[in-house]
Amino acid sequence: MCLYSKQKVPLIADKDIECYKILIPVDGKLITPYRDFVFSTNSIVEDEAEEHIDELFGTTEISSGFFHSFRTKERVIEEIKILQRKLPKGTKLKVFKAIVPKGSAYYIGQRFDMCSKALIIKE
């Protein structure tokens, strides 16, 4: 999933930032909808994938190397509706409270979303 930002470089979190993450619970695992990345709860997880960041007409496009999350409950509800149309029928999605930990690099998106190098999924 891509994030579009007006930022040219990432910010560094000067404190923990609360956000929301959509995951698919499967057999006791929490899996991301697009990349099949498996999260554990209550621990800092860092995205070690190669970063793909492009500049397009004054906008920064981040397509890999950062975890996507949402800044508001309203936006995460909208995204669930979009995902339910894209994913196989019957896929169960769950919203988790999450934290971008202090010190993590992150971008703020244009649609009340964000992406960060590190994320903590709360239970």
C-alpha positions in Angstrom: 0.0 0.0 0.0 1.4 3.4 -0.9 1.4 6.6 1.2 1.5 10.0 -0.4 3.1 12.8 1.6 4.1 16.4 1.2 7.2 15.7 3.3 10.5 15.4 1.5 12.2 13.6 4.4 10.7 11.7 7.4 10.1 13.2 10.7 11.5 11.7 13.9 8.9 11.0 16.6 9.8 13.1 19.7 7.2 11.1 21.7 5.1 8.0 21.2 2.3 8.6 18.6 -1.0 6.8 18.9 -2.5 5.4 15.7 -4.5 2.5 14.3 -3.5 -0.5 12.3 -5.7 -2.9 10.3 -4.6 -6.5 10.6 -6.0 -9.9 9.6 -6.1 -12.4 12.6 -5.3 -15.9 11.3 -4.5 -18.9 13.5 -3.2 -16.7 16.4 -1.2 -14.5 14.0 -1.7 -10.9 13.1 -1.0 -10.4 9.4 -1.0 -7.2 7.3 -3.5 -7.1 4.4 -1.1 -6.2 1.6 2.4 -7.5 2.5 1.5 -10.6 4.7 3.9 -9.3 7.4 3.3 -11.0 10.7 3.1 -8.7 13.8 3.3 -9.6 17.5 1.7 -7.5 20.2 3.3 -5.2 22.7 6.7 -5.2 21.2 8.6 -2.8 18.9 8.6 -4.2 15.3 10.9 -2.5 12.7 10.3 -2.6 9.0 13.5 -4.0 7.5 12.2 -4.1 3.9 14.0 -2.1 1.3 12.7 1.4 1.2 11.0 2.5 -2.0 10.5 6.3 -1.9 9.8 8.3 -5.1 9.1 12.0 -5.8 6.1 12.5 -8.1 5.0 16.1 -9.0 6.0 17.5 -5.6 4.6 14.6 -3.6 6.6 11.8 -1.9 5.3 8.3 -2.6 6.4 5.7 0.0 5.6 2.2 -1.2 7.9 0.0 0.9 10.1 0.0 4.0 7.6 1.6 6.3 4.5 0.4 8.2 1.2 2.0 7.1 -1.2 3.1 9.8 -4.1 5.6 10.3 -4.3 8.7 12.5 -8.1 8.7 13.1 -10.8 6.2 13.8 -12.9 7.7 11.0 -10.2 7.1 8.5 -9.5 3.6 9.6 -13.2 2.8 9.2 -13.2 4.1 5.6 -10.1 2.0 4.9 -11.7 -1.1 6.2 -14.6 -0.6 3.7 -12.1 -0.3 0.9 -10.1 -3.3 1.9 -13.3 -5.5 2.2 -13.9 -4.8 -1.5 -10.4 -5.7 -2.5 -9.6 -8.8 -0.3 -11.2 -12.3 -0.8 -14.7 -12.5 0.5 -14.9 -13.6 4.1 -11.5 -12.1 5.1 -11.8 -10.8 8.7 -10.2 -7.5 9.4 -9.6 -6.1 12.9 -8.5 -2.7 14.0 -5.7 -2.5 16.6 -4.5 0.5 18.6 -0.9 1.0 17.7 2.0 3.3 18.7 4.7 4.8 16.6 7.5 4.7 19.2 9.6 7.7 20.2 12.6 7.9 17.9 11.0 6.2 14.9 11.1 7.9 11.5 7.7 8.5 10.0 5.8 10.3 7.2 2.4 11.9 7.6 0.1 11.1 4.6 -2.4 13.3 2.9 -5.4 11.1 3.9 -5.2 11.0 7.7 -2.7 8.1 7.4 0.9 7.8 8.2 3.8 5.3 7.8 6.7 4.6 10.2 9.8 2.5 10.4 8.7 1.0 13.7 5.3 0.2 15.2 4.0 -1.4 18.4 0.6 -3.2 18.1 -1.4 -3.0 21.3 -3.6 -5.9 22.4 
